[in-house]
Amino acid sequence: MGWGIALDGASSPPASLRYADAPPADFSQQDFWRWVQAFAGWDLVAGTGNPLANSYGMAQGRLAVGSGLPAYHDVARSRQGLPLRFTVQARLAPKDRTEIAHPGSPYARTIVASSTAQTYFVRPSPSLDGRDELATLFRPYWQARLAAAGPVEEGQEGRP
């Protein structure tokens, strides 16, 4: 069985939450069913909650520490429909390749490999309310695809 309660330091538990202030650590001194009877109102057969788990959660609760949502960057509204793109480029200089016998070799050039990708936002199906959904970093509908290298990326190839 697992348990947990999420409250901040200023909140009190909801009135509907059933729990005991001092639940037993184990049932070696008292039978479980006797504890349930003493804890009036807990229906083991038809009940839907678990006051024992609630009790452990309240007794062992920890205050959550945090400072709220950290600063983040999001997609500018003016770029909502444009795919975000980036290029990764790897270079291998001739001095790093030992198989080249001499500097005058026709193969003594820098090897460059590059790949460009696009990230774009699209829902798999229209929103049920028919409204447009803005692309934000908090929504899961981001896709990725390979893309042709653009003019900037093409101009960079072969440069040491």
N, C-alpha and C positions, 0 to 999 in steps of 0.2 A: 504494500500500500504506500502511496506517496501523498504528500500534502504540501500545501503552501498557501500563504495569504499575502496579498499585495495591498498594503496600506502605506500611506505616508505618515509621518510623525504627527500630523495635525488631525488625521481622520480617525474615526472610531468605526468599528465593524458595523455592518448593516444590522438593523434590529431583527431581521429574519434569520440571521446566522446563528445556528444552535451550536454551542460549545460549552465545555466545562473549563473553569479557570485553572484547575490543577488536575489534569488527566493523569492516570497511572502510567508510569514508565513501562510497566509490563503487568501481566495479570497473574503473577505468582502468589500474591497475597489475597486477591479477590477474583472470583470467577468473572469472566467477561459478561455473561448474561445478568449477573447480579449488579454489576456496574451499570449496565443498560437499564435495568429496573430502577435503580436509584436515580438515574438520570431520566426522570419522568418525561414522557412525551416522545421518546424516540421509538418509533415503530420499526422493529427489525424486519418484519415481513413485508409490509406494504409501503414503508417509508422510501423516500427518494434521495435523501441527503445522507451524509456520513458525519454525524457530530463528533465521532472519535477523531477522524482526520482533521476536522475543523479545530478541535481542541488542541491537537498536537501543533497544528499550524499557528494558532494564536499563542500557545505557550513558547514555541521556539522561533517566533517571528523575529526578523531582523529589519531594521530600518534600511530602506533602499537609499543608497547615496548616489548622487548624480547632480548634474547642473542643467538638466533639460536637453533639448535638441542642440547639438553642436552646430557651428557655422558650416554651411555647405554651399556649393555652387550648383546652379541649375541651368537648364536650357533657356536661353533668352527667347522671349516671345517672338521677336523678329526672325528667329531661326527655327521656329517650330516645324516647318515642313521640309527643311533641308537635312539631308543625312550628314551625320558627323563622320569625318574621315580622318584616317591617319595612315602613315606609311612607316614601315620598319625596314631598315636597310642594314645589311651586314657587308663588311669589306674585309678582304684578305689581301694584304700587300705582298709583293713578291718576296720581300725579305723574310716573311713568315712561312714561305713554302720551300722546303728543303729540296724538292724534286727538280727545281730549276737549276740547271748546271752552271750557267754563267749569265752575267747581267745583259749581254747582247741577245739573249734568246728571244725569239718572237713571242714566247709565252710569258715573258717577264713583265706582265701588266697586273694591275690591281684587279682582282675578281670582285664584282659587286653583285649582290642578290638583294632584290627588294620586293616587298609585297605591300599592297595597299588594300585597306579594308574600309567598309562603311558600316556605321551603326545607325539604324533608323527605327522609328517608333511606328508601330501599326497594330491595331487591335485585330485579333483573329476573327471577330464578328462585330457588327455594329453594336453600340451601347443600347441596352434595353429601353432607355428613356429617349433615344434618338439624338442625344446631344453629342457634340464633338468632345473628345477627350484630349486635353493638352498633354504633350509629352513632358513628363517630369521624371526625375530620377527615382521617385517613389512608386512608380507604376511598373508592372512586370512585362509590358508588351514590347520590349526592345529586341530587335533582331540584328543579325550580322551577316554580311556577305562580302566576298572578295570584289574588288573594283579595279578598273583599269587605272594605271598610273596617270596622274594629271600632268600638266606642263611643268610644274615645279619639280615633281618627282622624276620626270623623264630627263630634265636638264641636270639633275644631280648625278645621274649614272656615270660611272667611269672616272669620276673625280677622286683623286687620292685623299 
